[in-house]
Amino acid sequence: MSQWLLICPHCDHRFGHVKITDAAVQEAYRDSHGTDAKPDLGEKKLTCPYCQMESLYGRFHLICELDSDKAKGKGV
């Protein structure tokens, strides 16, 4: 399943934040207005599962990783 990722500013590891349903991915492809489908985080403090450092994240930090990207080893 596709997911929204965050990148830790301390250790540069990517970690999953929210799963994206296939229906949401299909809707984004059909959206002729280009509406941004990112979830609204506000400003949220999250802890990196790798280095355990806490950082403040916003909606603009989210990176979409589609299932097809996982097979290629990259995020969008």
PDB file with SEQRES, HELIX, SHEET and CRYST1 records, atoms N, CA, C and O in Angstrom:
SEQRES   1 A   76  MET SER GLN TRP LEU LEU ILE CYS PRO HIS CYS ASP HIS          
SEQRES   2 A   76  ARG PHE GLY HIS VAL LYS ILE THR ASP ALA ALA VAL GLN          
SEQRES   3 A   76  GLU ALA TYR ARG ASP SER HIS GLY THR ASP ALA LYS PRO          
SEQRES   4 A   76  ASP LEU GLY GLU LYS LYS LEU THR CYS PRO TYR CYS GLN          
SEQRES   5 A   76  MET GLU SER LEU TYR GLY ARG PHE HIS LEU ILE CYS GLU          
SEQRES   6 A   76  LEU ASP SER ASP LYS ALA LYS GLY LYS GLY VAL                  
HELIX    1 AA1 ASP A   22  ARG A   30  1                                   9    
HELIX    2 AA2 ARG A   59  HIS A   61  5                                   3    
HELIX    3 AA3 ASP A   67  LYS A   72  1                                   6    
SHEET    1 AA1 3 ARG A  14  ILE A  20  0                                        
SHEET    2 AA1 3 SER A   2  ILE A   7 -1                                        
SHEET    3 AA1 3 ILE A  63  GLU A  65 -1                                        
SHEET    1 AA2 2 GLU A  43  THR A  47  0                                        
SHEET    2 AA2 2 GLU A  54  GLY A  58 -1                                        
CRYST1    1.000    1.000    1.000  90.00  90.00  90.00 P 1           1          
ATOM      1  N   MET A   1       0.842  -1.181   0.000  1.00  0.00           N  
ATOM      2  CA  MET A   1       0.000   0.000   0.000  1.00  0.00           C  
ATOM      3  C   MET A   1       0.886   1.243   0.000  1.00  0.00           C  
ATOM      4  O   MET A   1       1.949   1.255   0.622  1.00  0.00           O  
ATOM      5  N   SER A   2       0.456   2.261  -0.682  1.00  0.00           N  
ATOM      6  CA  SER A   2       1.176   3.530  -0.741  1.00  0.00           C  
ATOM      7  C   SER A   2       1.116   4.217   0.628  1.00  0.00           C  
ATOM      8  O   SER A   2       0.258   3.907   1.454  1.00  0.00           O  
ATOM      9  N   GLN A   3       2.042   5.154   0.849  1.00  0.00           N  
ATOM     10  CA  GLN A   3       2.052   5.836   2.142  1.00  0.00           C  
ATOM     11  C   GLN A   3       2.678   7.218   2.026  1.00  0.00           C  
ATOM     12  O   GLN A   3       3.408   7.519   1.082  1.00  0.00           O  
ATOM     13  N   TRP A   4       2.365   8.055   3.023  1.00  0.00           N  
ATOM     14  CA  TRP A   4       3.017   9.347   3.172  1.00  0.00           C  
ATOM     15  C   TRP A   4       4.226   9.132   4.065  1.00  0.00           C  
ATOM     16  O   TRP A   4       4.114   8.521   5.128  1.00  0.00           O  
ATOM     17  N   LEU A   5       5.381   9.631   3.642  1.00  0.00           N  
ATOM     18  CA  LEU A   5       6.622   9.491   4.388  1.00  0.00           C  
ATOM     19  C   LEU A   5       7.069  10.837   4.941  1.00  0.00           C  
ATOM     20  O   LEU A   5       6.686  11.895   4.441  1.00  0.00           O  
ATOM     21  N   LEU A   6       7.883  10.771   5.977  1.00  0.00           N  
ATOM     22  CA  LEU A   6       8.575  11.934   6.513  1.00  0.00           C  
ATOM     23  C   LEU A   6      10.064  11.618   6.516  1.00  0.00           C  
ATOM     24  O   LEU A   6      10.450  10.452   6.605  1.00  0.00           O  
ATOM     25  N   ILE A   7      10.895  12.635   6.421  1.00  0.00           N  
ATOM     26  CA  ILE A   7      12.341  12.452   6.491  1.00  0.00           C  
ATOM     27  C   ILE A   7      12.847  13.138   7.750  1.00  0.00           C  
ATOM     28  O   ILE A   7      12.591  14.322   7.973  1.00  0.00           O  
ATOM     29  N   CYS A   8      13.558  12.391   8.558  1.00  0.00           N  
ATOM     30  CA  CYS A   8      14.105  12.930   9.800  1.00  0.00           C  
ATOM     31  C   CYS A   8      15.218  13.933   9.479  1.00  0.00           C  
ATOM     32  O   CYS A   8      16.143  13.598   8.739  1.00  0.00           O  
ATOM     33  N   PRO A   9      15.148  15.165  10.024  1.00  0.00           N  
ATOM     34  CA  PRO A   9      16.194  16.155   9.758  1.00  0.00           C  
ATOM     35  C   PRO A   9      17.501  15.858  10.500  1.00  0.00           C  
ATOM     36  O   PRO A   9      18.533  16.464  10.211  1.00  0.00           O  
ATOM     37  N   HIS A  10      17.455  14.933  11.448  1.00  0.00           N  
ATOM     38  CA  HIS A  10      18.652  14.603  12.231  1.00  0.00           C  
ATOM     39  C   HIS A  10      19.466  13.475  11.607  1.00  0.00           C  
ATOM     40  O   HIS A  10      20.694  13.551  11.551  1.00  0.00           O  
ATOM     41  N   CYS A  11      18.781  12.418  11.133  1.00  0.00           N  
ATOM     42  CA  CYS A  11      19.503  11.247  10.612  1.00  0.00           C  
ATOM     43  C   CYS A  11      19.203  10.960   9.135  1.00  0.00           C  
ATOM     44  O   CYS A  11      19.796  10.051   8.554  1.00  0.00           O  
ATOM     45  N   ASP A  12      18.295  11.720   8.528  1.00  0.00           N  
ATOM     46  CA  ASP A  12      17.931  11.601   7.103  1.00  0.00           C  
ATOM     47  C   ASP A  12      17.233  10.290   6.728  1.00  0.00           C  
ATOM     48  O   ASP A  12      17.111   9.981   5.543  1.00  0.00           O  
ATOM     49  N   HIS A  13      16.780   9.526   7.701  1.00  0.00           N  
ATOM     50  CA  HIS A  13      16.009   8.317   7.388  1.00  0.00           C  
ATOM     51  C   HIS A  13      14.572   8.695   7.043  1.00  0.00           C  
ATOM     52  O   HIS A  13      14.006   9.630   7.609  1.00  0.00           O  
ATOM     53  N   ARG A  14      13.996   7.950   6.104  1.00  0.00           N  
ATOM     54  CA  ARG A  14      12.577   8.106   5.779  1.00  0.00           C  
ATOM     55  C   ARG A  14      11.780   7.148   6.647  1.00  0.00           C  
ATOM     56  O   ARG A  14      12.188   6.008   6.871  1.00  0.00           O  
ATOM     57  N   PHE A  15      10.646   7.619   7.129  1.00  0.00           N  
ATOM     58  CA  PHE A  15       9.772   6.714   7.887  1.00  0.00           C  
ATOM     59  C   PHE A  15       8.318   6.991   7.534  1.00  0.00           C  
ATOM     60  O   PHE A  15       7.932   8.122   7.240  1.00  0.00           O  
ATOM     61  N   GLY A  16       7.521   5.924   7.573  1.00  0.00           N  
ATOM     62  CA  GLY A  16       6.115   6.011   7.212  1.00  0.00           C  
ATOM     63  C   GLY A  16       5.310   6.789   8.232  1.00  0.00           C  
ATOM     64  O   GLY A  16       5.536   6.686   9.437  1.00  0.00           O  
ATOM     65  N   HIS A  17       4.361   7.576   7.727  1.00  0.00           N  
ATOM     66  CA  HIS A  17       3.494   8.344   8.618  1.00  0.00           C  
ATOM     67  C   HIS A  17       2.039   7.889   8.508  1.00  0.00           C  
ATOM     68  O   HIS A  17       1.423   7.541   9.516  1.00  0.00           O  
ATOM     69  N   VAL A  18       1.486   7.889   7.293  1.00  0.00           N  
ATOM     70  CA  VAL A  18       0.081   7.526   7.077  1.00  0.00           C  
ATOM     71  C   VAL A  18      -0.024   6.687   5.802  1.00  0.00           C  
ATOM     72  O   VAL A  18       0.581   7.021   4.783  1.00  0.00           O  
ATOM     73  N   LYS A  19      -0.778   5.619   5.861  1.00  0.00           N  
ATOM     74  CA  LYS A  19      -1.045   4.798   4.674  1.00  0.00           C  
ATOM     75  C   LYS A  19      -2.003   5.550   3.751  1.00  0.00           C  
ATOM     76  O   LYS A  19      -2.859   6.302   4.214  1.00  0.00           O  
ATOM     77  N   ILE A  20      -1.851   5.340   2.442  1.00  0.00           N  
ATOM     78  CA  ILE A  20      -2.734   5.934   1.440  1.00  0.00           C  
ATOM     79  C   ILE A  20      -3.490   4.793   0.771  1.00  0.00           C  
ATOM     80  O   ILE A  20      -2.880   3.863   0.245  1.00  0.00           O  
ATOM     81  N   THR A  21      -4.796   4.864   0.791  1.00  0.00           N  
ATOM     82  CA  THR A  21      -5.595   3.807   0.168  1.00  0.00           C  
ATOM     83  C   THR A  21      -5.488   3.896  -1.352  1.00  0.00           C  
ATOM     84  O   THR A  21      -5.224   4.965  -1.902  1.00  0.00           O  
ATOM     85  N   ASP A  22      -5.693   2.778  -2.019  1.00  0.00           N  
ATOM     86  CA  ASP A  22      -5.672   2.754  -3.479  1.00  0.00           C  
ATOM     87  C   ASP A  22      -6.749   3.666  -4.046  1.00  0.00           C  
ATOM     88  O   ASP A  22      -6.548   4.285  -5.091  1.00  0.00           O  
ATOM     89  N   ALA A  23      -7.895   3.756  -3.366  1.00  0.00           N  
ATOM     90  CA  ALA A  23      -8.975   4.629  -3.826  1.00  0.00           C  
ATOM     91  C   ALA A  23      -8.539   6.096  -3.805  1.00  0.00           C  
ATOM     92  O   ALA A  23      -8.888   6.855  -4.710  1.00  0.00           O  
ATOM     93  N   ALA A  24      -7.789   6.498  -2.796  1.00  0.00           N  
ATOM     94  CA  ALA A  24      -7.310   7.884  -2.706  1.00  0.00           C  
ATOM     95  C   ALA A  24      -6.299   8.179  -3.813  1.00  0.00           C  
ATOM     96  O   ALA A  24      -6.289   9.280  -4.363  1.00  0.00           O  
ATOM     97  N   VAL A  25      -5.453   7.208  -4.142  1.00  0.00           N  
ATOM     98  CA  VAL A  25      -4.485   7.383  -5.228  1.00  0.00           C  
ATOM     99  C   VAL A  25      -5.219   7.548  -6.552  1.00  0.00           C  
ATOM    100  O   VAL A  25      -4.890   8.433  -7.341  1.00  0.00           O  
ATOM    101  N   GLN A  26      -6.208   6.702  -6.794  1.00  0.00           N  
ATOM    102  CA  GLN A  26      -6.982   6.789  -8.031  1.00  0.00           C  
ATOM    103  C   GLN A  26      -7.717   8.132  -8.130  1.00  0.00           C  
ATOM    104  O   GLN A  26      -7.781   8.724  -9.208  1.00  0.00           O  
ATOM    105  N   GLU A  27      -8.267   8.609  -7.020  1.00  0.00           N  
ATOM    106  CA  GLU A  27      -8.969   9.893  -7.007  1.00  0.00           C  
ATOM    107  C   GLU A  27      -8.007  11.031  -7.343  1.00  0.00           C  
ATOM    108  O   GLU A  27      -8.375  11.959  -8.063  1.00  0.00           O  
ATOM    109  N   ALA A  28      -6.786  10.969  -6.832  1.00  0.00           N  
ATOM    110  CA  ALA A  28      -5.793  12.004  -7.113  1.00  0.00           C  
ATOM    111  C   ALA A  28      -5.447  12.036  -8.605  1.00  0.00           C  
ATOM    112  O   ALA A  28      -5.245  13.111  -9.170  1.00  0.00           O  
ATOM    113  N   TYR A  29      -5.378  10.877  -9.236  1.00  0.00           N  
ATOM    114  CA  TYR A  29      -5.107  10.829 -10.676  1.00  0.00           C  
ATOM    115  C   TYR A  29      -6.266  11.400 -11.492  1.00  0.00           C  
ATOM    116  O   TYR A  29      -6.047  11.976 -12.558  1.00  0.00           O  
ATOM    117  N   ARG A  30      -7.493  11.247 -11.003  1.00  0.00           N  
ATOM    118  CA  ARG A  30      -8.675  11.733 -11.724  1.00  0.00           C  
ATOM    119  C   ARG A  30      -8.951  13.212 -11.480  1.00  0.00           C  
ATOM    120  O   ARG A  30      -9.702  13.827 -12.237  1.00  0.00           O  
ATOM    121  N   ASP A  31      -8.358  13.794 -10.438  1.00  0.00           N  
ATOM    122  CA  ASP A  31      -8.640  15.178 -10.052  1.00  0.00           C  
ATOM    123  C   ASP A  31      -8.070  16.154 -11.080  1.00  0.00           C  
ATOM    124  O   ASP A  31      -6.858  16.362 -11.137  1.00  0.00           O  
ATOM    125  N   SER A  32      -8.938  16.747 -11.885  1.00  0.00           N  
ATOM    126  CA  SER A  32      -8.489  17.660 -12.941  1.00  0.00           C  
ATOM    127  C   SER A  32      -8.073  19.034 -12.396  1.00  0.00           C  
ATOM    128  O   SER A  32      -7.467  19.822 -13.123  1.00  0.00           O  
ATOM    129  N   HIS A  33      -8.386  19.327 -11.141  1.00  0.00           N  
ATOM    130  CA  HIS A  33      -8.046  20.627 -10.548  1.00  0.00           C  
ATOM    131  C   HIS A  33      -6.706  20.601  -9.815  1.00  0.00           C  
ATOM    132  O   HIS A  33      -6.231  21.641  -9.360  1.00  0.00           O  
ATOM    133  N   GLY A  34      -6.098  19.432  -9.699  1.00  0.00           N  
ATOM    134  CA  GLY A  34      -4.803  19.337  -9.041  1.00  0.00           C  
ATOM    135  C   GLY A  34      -4.846  19.580  -7.551  1.00  0.00           C  
ATOM    136  O   GLY A  34      -3.870  20.057  -6.972  1.00  0.00           O  
ATOM    137  N   THR A  35      -5.958  19.260  -6.923  1.00  0.00           N  
ATOM    138  CA  THR A  35      -6.093  19.436  -5.478  1.00  0.00           C  
ATOM    139  C   THR A  35      -5.036  18.606  -4.753  1.00  0.00           C  
ATOM    140  O   THR A  35      -4.831  17.435  -5.075  1.00  0.00           O  
ATOM    141  N   ASP A  36      -4.377  19.208  -3.788  1.00  0.00           N  
ATOM    142  CA  ASP A  36      -3.348  18.507  -3.026  1.00  0.00           C  
ATOM    143  C   ASP A  36      -4.006  17.544  -2.055  1.00  0.00           C  
ATOM    144  O   ASP A  36      -4.804  17.960  -1.216  1.00  0.00           O  
ATOM    145  N   ALA A  37      -3.685  16.278  -2.156  1.00  0.00           N  
ATOM    146  CA  ALA A  37      -4.315  15.247  -1.345  1.00  0.00           C  
ATOM    147  C   ALA A  37      -3.580  14.982  -0.026  1.00  0.00           C  
ATOM    148  O   ALA A  37      -3.928  14.050   0.699  1.00  0.00           O  
ATOM    149  N   LYS A  38      -2.582  15.785   0.280  1.00  0.00           N  
ATOM    150  CA  LYS A  38      -1.834  15.557   1.518  1.00  0.00           C  
ATOM    151  C   LYS A  38      -2.726  15.760   2.739  1.00  0.00           C  
ATOM    152  O   LYS A  38      -3.546  16.679   2.769  1.00  0.00           O  
ATOM    153  N   PRO A  39      -2.564  14.899   3.746  1.00  0.00           N  
ATOM    154  CA  PRO A  39      -3.326  15.117   4.980  1.00  0.00           C  
ATOM    155  C   PRO A  39      -2.813  16.361   5.709  1.00  0.00           C  
ATOM    156  O   PRO A  39      -1.645  16.727   5.579  1.00  0.00           O  
ATOM    157  N   ASP A  40      -3.680  16.994   6.462  1.00  0.00           N  
ATOM    158  CA  ASP A  40      -3.306  18.197   7.200  1.00  0.00           C  
ATOM    159  C   ASP A  40      -2.696  17.790   8.537  1.00  0.00           C  
ATOM    160  O   ASP A  40      -3.389  17.251   9.400  1.00  0.00           O  
ATOM    161  N   LEU A  41      -1.414  18.044   8.706  1.00  0.00           N  
ATOM    162  CA  LEU A  41      -0.720  17.731   9.964  1.00  0.00           C  
ATOM    163  C   LEU A  41      -0.839  18.860  10.971  1.00  0.00           C  
ATOM    164  O   LEU A  41      -0.725  18.638  12.177  1.00  0.00           O  
ATOM    165  N   GLY A  42      -1.068  20.070  10.479  1.00  0.00           N  
ATOM    166  CA  GLY A  42      -0.895  21.221  11.344  1.00  0.00           C  
ATOM    167  C   GLY A  42       0.601  21.333  11.574  1.00  0.00           C  
ATOM    168  O   GLY A  42       1.379  21.264  10.623  1.00  0.00           O  
ATOM    169  N   GLU A  43       1.004  21.500  12.795  1.00  0.00           N  
ATOM    170  CA  GLU A  43       2.412  21.376  13.182  1.00  0.00           C  
ATOM    171  C   GLU A  43       2.448  20.296  14.243  1.00  0.00           C  
ATOM    172  O   GLU A  43       1.861  20.448  15.314  1.00  0.00           O  
ATOM    173  N   LYS A  44       3.131  19.215  13.948  1.00  0.00           N  
ATOM    174  CA  LYS A  44       3.093  18.060  14.824  1.00  0.00           C  
ATOM    175  C   LYS A  44       4.502  17.617  15.200  1.00  0.00           C  
ATOM    176  O   LYS A  44       5.372  17.495  14.338  1.00  0.00           O  
ATOM    177  N   LYS A  45       4.723  17.375  16.496  1.00  0.00           N  
ATOM    178  CA  LYS A  45       5.991  16.837  16.959  1.00  0.00           C  
ATOM    179  C   LYS A  45       5.931  15.315  16.871  1.00  0.00           C  
ATOM    180  O   LYS A  45       5.045  14.677  17.439  1.00  0.00           O  
ATOM    181  N   LEU A  46       6.886  14.756  16.152  1.00  0.00           N  
ATOM    182  CA  LEU A  46       6.967  13.307  16.005  1.00  0.00           C  
ATOM    183  C   LEU A  46       8.379  12.849  16.304  1.00  0.00           C  
ATOM    184  O   LEU A  46       9.338  13.595  16.105  1.00  0.00           O  
ATOM    185  N   THR A  47       8.507  11.618  16.783  1.00  0.00           N  
ATOM    186  CA  THR A  47       9.806  11.038  17.101  1.00  0.00           C  
ATOM    187  C   THR A  47      10.232  10.094  15.990  1.00  0.00           C  
ATOM    188  O   THR A  47       9.461   9.231  15.571  1.00  0.00           O  
ATOM    189  N   CYS A  48      11.444  10.254  15.518  1.00  0.00           N  
ATOM    190  CA  CYS A  48      11.999   9.379  14.481  1.00  0.00           C  
ATOM    191  C   CYS A  48      12.178   7.982  15.068  1.00  0.00           C  
ATOM    192  O   CYS A  48      12.765   7.839  16.140  1.00  0.00           O  
ATOM    193  N   PRO A  49      11.682   6.944  14.382  1.00  0.00           N  
ATOM    194  CA  PRO A  49      11.842   5.584  14.898  1.00  0.00           C  
ATOM    195  C   PRO A  49      13.287   5.072  14.800  1.00  0.00           C  
ATOM    196  O   PRO A  49      13.608   4.030  15.371  1.00  0.00           O  
ATOM    197  N   TYR A  50      14.153   5.786  14.087  1.00  0.00           N  
ATOM    198  CA  TYR A  50      15.540   5.349  13.920  1.00  0.00           C  
ATOM    199  C   TYR A  50      16.474   5.980  14.948  1.00  0.00           C  
ATOM    200  O   TYR A  50      17.189   5.268  15.653  1.00  0.00           O  
ATOM    201  N   CYS A  51      16.473   7.323  15.041  1.00  0.00           N  
ATOM    202  CA  CYS A  51      17.402   8.001  15.954  1.00  0.00           C  
ATOM    203  C   CYS A  51      16.742   8.447  17.252  1.00  0.00           C  
ATOM    204  O   CYS A  51      17.423   8.899  18.173  1.00  0.00           O  
ATOM    205  N   GLN A  52      15.401   8.320  17.332  1.00  0.00           N  
ATOM    206  CA  GLN A  52      14.627   8.678  18.523  1.00  0.00           C  
ATOM    207  C   GLN A  52      14.626  10.180  18.834  1.00  0.00           C  
ATOM    208  O   GLN A  52      14.275  10.581  19.943  1.00  0.00           O  
ATOM    209  N   MET A  53      15.016  11.008  17.860  1.00  0.00           N  
ATOM    210  CA  MET A  53      14.984  12.454  18.060  1.00  0.00           C  
ATOM    211  C   MET A  53      13.604  12.986  17.677  1.00  0.00           C  
ATOM    212  O   MET A  53      12.997  12.530  16.708  1.00  0.00           O  
ATOM    213  N   GLU A  54      13.122  13.948  18.445  1.00  0.00           N  
ATOM    214  CA  GLU A  54      11.824  14.549  18.180  1.00  0.00           C  
ATOM    215  C   GLU A  54      12.005  15.779  17.283  1.00  0.00           C  
ATOM    216  O   GLU A  54      12.919  16.580  17.483  1.00  0.00           O  
ATOM    217  N   SER A  55      11.117  15.912  16.291  1.00  0.00           N  
ATOM    218  CA  SER A  55      11.155  17.057  15.377  1.00  0.00           C  
ATOM    219  C   SER A  55       9.745  17.546  15.107  1.00  0.00           C  
ATOM    220  O   SER A  55       8.775  16.811  15.288  1.00  0.00           O  
ATOM    221  N   LEU A  56       9.642  18.787  14.676  1.00  0.00           N  
ATOM    222  CA  LEU A  56       8.367  19.389  14.326  1.00  0.00           C  
ATOM    223  C   LEU A  56       8.164  19.251  12.815  1.00  0.00           C  
ATOM    224  O   LEU A  56       9.022  19.651  12.028  1.00  0.00           O  
ATOM    225  N   TYR A  57       7.020  18.683  12.419  1.00  0.00           N  
ATOM    226  CA  TYR A  57       6.716  18.452  11.009  1.00  0.00           C  
ATOM    227  C   TYR A  57       5.431  19.172  10.633  1.00  0.00           C  
ATOM    228  O   TYR A  57       4.530  19.344  11.454  1.00  0.00           O  
ATOM    229  N   GLY A  58       5.369  19.587   9.374  1.00  0.00           N  
ATOM    230  CA  GLY A  58       4.167  20.184   8.807  1.00  0.00           C  
ATOM    231  C   GLY A  58       3.775  19.446   7.542  1.00  0.00           C  
ATOM    232  O   GLY A  58       4.473  18.535   7.096  1.00  0.00           O  
ATOM    233  N   ARG A  59       2.664  19.845   6.976  1.00  0.00           N  
ATOM    234  CA  ARG A  59       2.130  19.193   5.777  1.00  0.00           C  
ATOM    235  C   ARG A  59       3.138  19.182   4.624  1.00  0.00           C  
ATOM    236  O   ARG A  59       3.207  18.217   3.863  1.00  0.00           O  
ATOM    237  N   PHE A  60       3.909  20.249   4.503  1.00  0.00           N  
ATOM    238  CA  PHE A  60       4.871  20.364   3.407  1.00  0.00           C  
ATOM    239  C   PHE A  60       6.038  19.379   3.536  1.00  0.00           C  
ATOM    240  O   PHE A  60       6.793  19.212   2.578  1.00  0.00           O  
ATOM    241  N   HIS A  61       6.206  18.727   4.678  1.00  0.00           N  
ATOM    242  CA  HIS A  61       7.257  17.730   4.859  1.00  0.00           C  
ATOM    243  C   HIS A  61       6.875  16.355   4.303  1.00  0.00           C  
ATOM    244  O   HIS A  61       7.742  15.501   4.121  1.00  0.00           O  
ATOM    245  N   LEU A  62       5.597  16.138   4.035  1.00  0.00           N  
ATOM    246  CA  LEU A  62       5.135  14.827   3.595  1.00  0.00           C  
ATOM    247  C   LEU A  62       5.576  14.518   2.166  1.00  0.00           C  
ATOM    248  O   LEU A  62       5.495  15.368   1.279  1.00  0.00           O  
ATOM    249  N   ILE A  63       6.039  13.297   1.962  1.00  0.00           N  
ATOM    250  CA  ILE A  63       6.455  12.793   0.655  1.00  0.00           C  
ATOM    251  C   ILE A  63       5.599  11.573   0.347  1.00  0.00           C  
ATOM    252  O   ILE A  63       5.432  10.694   1.192  1.00  0.00           O  
ATOM    253  N   CYS A  64       5.063  11.524  -0.854  1.00  0.00           N  
ATOM    254  CA  CYS A  64       4.221  10.402  -1.257  1.00  0.00           C  
ATOM    255  C   CYS A  64       5.089   9.277  -1.822  1.00  0.00           C  
ATOM    256  O   CYS A  64       5.889   9.492  -2.733  1.00  0.00           O  
ATOM    257  N   GLU A  65       4.919   8.076  -1.268  1.00  0.00           N  
ATOM    258  CA  GLU A  65       5.580   6.897  -1.818  1.00  0.00           C  
ATOM    259  C   GLU A  65       4.491   5.958  -2.316  1.00  0.00           C  
ATOM    260  O   GLU A  65       3.746   5.379  -1.525  1.00  0.00           O  
ATOM    261  N   LEU A  66       4.407   5.812  -3.635  1.00  0.00           N  
ATOM    262  CA  LEU A  66       3.431   4.910  -4.233  1.00  0.00           C  
ATOM    263  C   LEU A  66       3.994   3.502  -4.270  1.00  0.00           C  
ATOM    264  O   LEU A  66       5.211   3.319  -4.233  1.00  0.00           O  
ATOM    265  N   ASP A  67       3.129   2.511  -4.343  1.00  0.00           N  
ATOM    266  CA  ASP A  67       3.585   1.124  -4.415  1.00  0.00           C  
ATOM    267  C   ASP A  67       4.595   0.922  -5.532  1.00  0.00           C  
ATOM    268  O   ASP A  67       5.573   0.196  -5.356  1.00  0.00           O  
ATOM    269  N   SER A  68       4.373   1.557  -6.687  1.00  0.00           N  
ATOM    270  CA  SER A  68       5.296   1.414  -7.814  1.00  0.00           C  
ATOM    271  C   SER A  68       6.665   2.002  -7.481  1.00  0.00           C  
ATOM    272  O   SER A  68       7.675   1.521  -7.994  1.00  0.00           O  
ATOM    273  N   ASP A  69       6.722   3.046  -6.620  1.00  0.00           N  
ATOM    274  CA  ASP A  69       7.986   3.630  -6.210  1.00  0.00           C  
ATOM    275  C   ASP A  69       8.760   2.706  -5.293  1.00  0.00           C  
ATOM    276  O   ASP A  69       9.988   2.659  -5.349  1.00  0.00           O  
ATOM    277  N   LYS A  70       8.045   1.964  -4.439  1.00  0.00           N  
ATOM    278  CA  LYS A  70       8.708   1.027  -3.531  1.00  0.00           C  
ATOM    279  C   LYS A  70       9.486  -0.018  -4.314  1.00  0.00           C  
ATOM    280  O   LYS A  70      10.603  -0.379  -3.945  1.00  0.00           O  
ATOM    281  N   ALA A  71       8.894  -0.497  -5.389  1.00  0.00           N  
ATOM    282  CA  ALA A  71       9.557  -1.513  -6.208  1.00  0.00           C  
ATOM    283  C   ALA A  71      10.836  -0.963  -6.827  1.00  0.00           C  
ATOM    284  O   ALA A  71      11.787  -1.708  -7.062  1.00  0.00           O  
ATOM    285  N   LYS A  72      10.860   0.347  -7.092  1.00  0.00           N  
ATOM    286  CA  LYS A  72      12.040   0.989  -7.694  1.00  0.00           C  
ATOM    287  C   LYS A  72      12.990   1.524  -6.631  1.00  0.00           C  
ATOM    288  O   LYS A  72      14.114   1.911  -6.950  1.00  0.00           O  
ATOM    289  N   GLY A  73      12.552   1.551  -5.353  1.00  0.00           N  
ATOM    290  CA  GLY A  73      13.397   2.022  -4.267  1.00  0.00           C  
ATOM    291  C   GLY A  73      13.473   3.527  -4.130  1.00  0.00           C  
ATOM    292  O   GLY A  73      14.477   4.053  -3.649  1.00  0.00           O  
ATOM    293  N   LYS A  74      12.412   4.245  -4.550  1.00  0.00           N  
ATOM    294  CA  LYS A  74      12.442   5.702  -4.418  1.00  0.00           C  
ATOM    295  C   LYS A  74      11.082   6.242  -4.024  1.00  0.00           C  
ATOM    296  O   LYS A  74      10.065   5.578  -4.227  1.00  0.00           O  
ATOM    297  N   GLY A  75      11.055   7.452  -3.459  1.00  0.00           N  
ATOM    298  CA  GLY A  75       9.819   8.155  -3.118  1.00  0.00           C  
ATOM    299  C   GLY A  75       9.583   9.272  -4.113  1.00  0.00           C  
ATOM    300  O   GLY A  75      10.507   9.690  -4.811  1.00  0.00           O  
ATOM    301  N   VAL A  76       8.369   9.751  -4.185  1.00  0.00           N  
ATOM    302  CA  VAL A  76       8.047  10.827  -5.125  1.00  0.00           C  
ATOM    303  C   VAL A  76       8.247  12.163  -4.463  1.00  0.00           C  
ATOM    304  O   VAL A  76       8.028  13.201  -5.088  1.00  0.00           O  
TER     305      VAL A  76                                                      
END                                                                             
